[in-house]
């Protein structure tokens, strides 16, 4: 928008091309014109003369950064405004805030006015000359430089008087929001030493937009519609130049856009400079050009008072507060919109709860039916007590197979699908998509036949072979079923396998001892018949087999009951975990953002209260 702005410390008009200082000899005077044809006498005030200062008298950086003495009546407002920048910094324009703070550091602050041109800058420079030129003096060098530079380039310039006025690069179309931003035009200033341009913002108290002809009427329409937003006191004003038409604008009329005839104003200025006797002709041409309305608007709010702020500074403060309040309202509305979009409806939660209930019923039915079928299968019957002699090694395989094939297999799969539904509904927060795999350019270099990668610090540390860190796999669905199955396989299957082997060893040992005792009884006692010795051996066999049957069948039954009960417990636990986000669902609320907005609103209220107290 702006291509160049010269340093603010330069006290005189500086050209963006020659960068040679010229003194503006504009002086304060009051021009009184005699009435003609019943026209009332008109008094027109001009802008005071700027003080000339050479570059050698520019204050030092230490003096510029020195702490300013704030008037006692403005200290409360100044402190509230600084607190506003600290607590509501994201809702206020920093450059505007700094301008407002500088305005409170003096009882007679400087007013900044920007003159912007639509689709060209030459007209804006001509308008600045018409507003600032002294008709009682001959044409000054700064006037010719201003017009000459406008023909050479379109770079921004800066006039430093008691009122700052800078012309900007051309602006084209803008909407209502951009029209408000015209109070903070963007500028580019050369960096000392390098000459490179760096972007910066240059806040102003008022902005005057110049448009020539019918082109760019949309811009003036946006200014007209946004004037109510900026401030009813007309911090923005448009000037449409209809040089081919004679239109008159009275100074007392308050419009956001004023028709002017810039060529007629320049003709009036040249006429009066040729001869003071043509003052009446100058008056007619000047009023017909519509310039008095712009002069009145330009000087409005620049008068300082010992007890009150300048109206321009007050308007700027009110605009900062209004913009901050509007920013808070917009952020609150966006947050409510995000919360509403992220909120899960009651119907969706009811559907998810119904799906969890259906899953629980199906899971319990599956646990009952699949385990009944497994315990009646041929594999499980292979582990009966009388088959342990040749099936003892199959106990671990059969029990592990039951856990892997018949213990809540479908329930686990359905829970994975149901968890996906819960994630999709938003009950667990916004679903996150897995990012696509990104191949690092460094990885592409490590190809077959290429150079090996550079060693890292981890490669230089020897690995401890005695330490085995088991991998941890994270899944987005509940892991209770899988972990319980793994725990049952580790904690119940090996003891059952060991019990079967121990009972078999005990049975065989008992039979061997009983048989040896019967043989010893038959050999040592001659009166013992073979039938009696055989009865002793048979008694030991029956006792060992009965003990094997009783203890093994009891262990098998207890294992069946254990995995059934563990399955029911895991199903209840998994159901409760799945129902928890549904039952305890609360829409996401940015509590920190709400607190920050509350603090910002309080800071705005403090500034408004301080400003209201200062008025009264």
C-alpha positions, 0 to 999 in steps of 0.5 A: 500500500505504501512504498516508502516513508521517511523518518519521523524525526525529520522536522521539515517536508522531505521528498522521497526522491531528492530527500532535501529538506525544505522549510514550510513557511506556512504561518498562522493567520486569519483571513477576513473577506468583505461580504458581497451580494449578501454573503456573510463574512467568513473567517478561515483559520489556517494551520500554524507555521512549522518550526524549522530544524536542521538535521544537526539539531535532531534529538539524540536517541537517549532524548527520544527514549527518555521518560516523558512526564505525564500530566497529573490529570492523565496519569490514571488514563495512561495507566489504564491504557498501558494495562489495556495493551498488556491484558488485551494486546491481541484485541488492540492495534499496537501502533494505534495504542502507542499513538494514543499513549504518546497523545497522553504524554502531553497536554497539547499532542500532535494530530496526525492526518493521512491523505490517501489517493484512490488509483493515483497519488498526484491528486492527493498531493494536490489536495494537500497543497491546497489545504496547506498552502498560504495564499498570502505568500508566494508559491513556496519551494515545498509546494513545487517539490510536492507537485514535481515529485508526484509526477516523478514517482508514487512514493509516500511522503511525510509533511510534519507540521502541527498536524501530520499529513502524509500522502500515500500510494494509490488504493483501489477497491476496499470493503467495509473492514478495510475502510476501518484499517485506513486509520492505520495505513501501512508504510515502508521505510528505508533501513539506515545503511542498507537502504532496504525497505522495511514494512511498518504501520503509521497510525493516524487520527484522521484519514482523508481519501481523495478520489477523482471522477467517477472511478473508485466510487466503491471505495468512497461507498465503503468509507460512507458505510464504515463511518458509523463503525469508526466513529460518528465524529468522522475520523474517516472522510472522503473527497470526490473531485468533480472538476468538470462540475461546479458543486458547493459544499458548506463548511457546517454540513457534516458528510462522510464524503464531500464533493470538491473541485480541486482545479477550482481551488488551485485556480483560486489560490493562484488568483489570490496570489497574483493580486490581493485585490481579487480577494472576493473572486478568491472567496467565490472560487474557494467556496465553490470548490468545496475546500472549506468543508475539508479545512473545517474537518481537518482542524476539528478536534485539534484544539487543546484544553487544560481540563480536557483531551483533544477531541482527536485523541479522545476519538482515537481512545474510543475507537481503540476500545470499540475495536477491542470490544468488537474483537472480543465479541467476534472471538466469543462468537467464533468460540461458541461456533466452534463449541457448537460444531464440536458438540455431540447431540443428544440423539448421537449420544443415545445411539452410541449408548444403545450400541454399547448396550447391544455390544454388551448383550452380544458379548455376554452371549458370545462368552457363554455360547463360545465357551460352552462349545469349546468345553464340549469340543473334542480338544477339551475332552482330550484333557480328561483325567484318564487321558492324561497318561498320553495327553499330558503335554497337550494341556497347555496347547488346548487351554491356550487354544480355547483362550485364543479362539473362543474367549471374547474374540468377536467382542474385541473386534466389535469393541474396536469398531464401536470405539471408532464410532465413539471417536467419530462422534466427537465424544473423545474430542475432534478426530485426528487424521494420521499424517501421511508418511514423509520421507526425509531428504536425508533418508533418500541419500542413504541408498545402496552403494552410497555413503554411510550416514554420519555417526550420532551420539547414540551410536557411540554409547554401547548397548546393554545386552542385559536390559530388554525394553519391551515394546509398548504398542498404543491403540485407540481402543480399550485394551482390557480384553486383550490384556486379560486374555494375555494375563490368563494365558500367562497366569492360569495355563502354566499352573494347569499344565504343571498340575497335570504333570504333577498329578500324573507323576504322583499317580505313577509313583503311588502305583509303583510304590503299591506294586513294590509293597505288594511284591515285598509283602508276597515275598517276605510273608510266606502265608501271603497269597498272590491274591492278597498281594494283588489286592494291596497293589490294586488298592494303591492303583485305585487310590492314585487314580481316584486322587488323580480324577478328583484333583484334575477334574476339580482343577479343570472345573475351576479353570472353566469357572475362572475364565468365565468369571474373568470374561464377565468381569472384563466385559463389565469393565470394558462396558463401563469404560466405553460408557464413560465418555457418553455419560460424562460428556461435556462440551469443550469449553476454552476456560483459559480463553474465557478468562483472558477475554474477561480480563481484556473486557475489564481492561477496556472498561477501566479505560472507558471509566477513566476517560469518562471521569476525565470528561466530567 
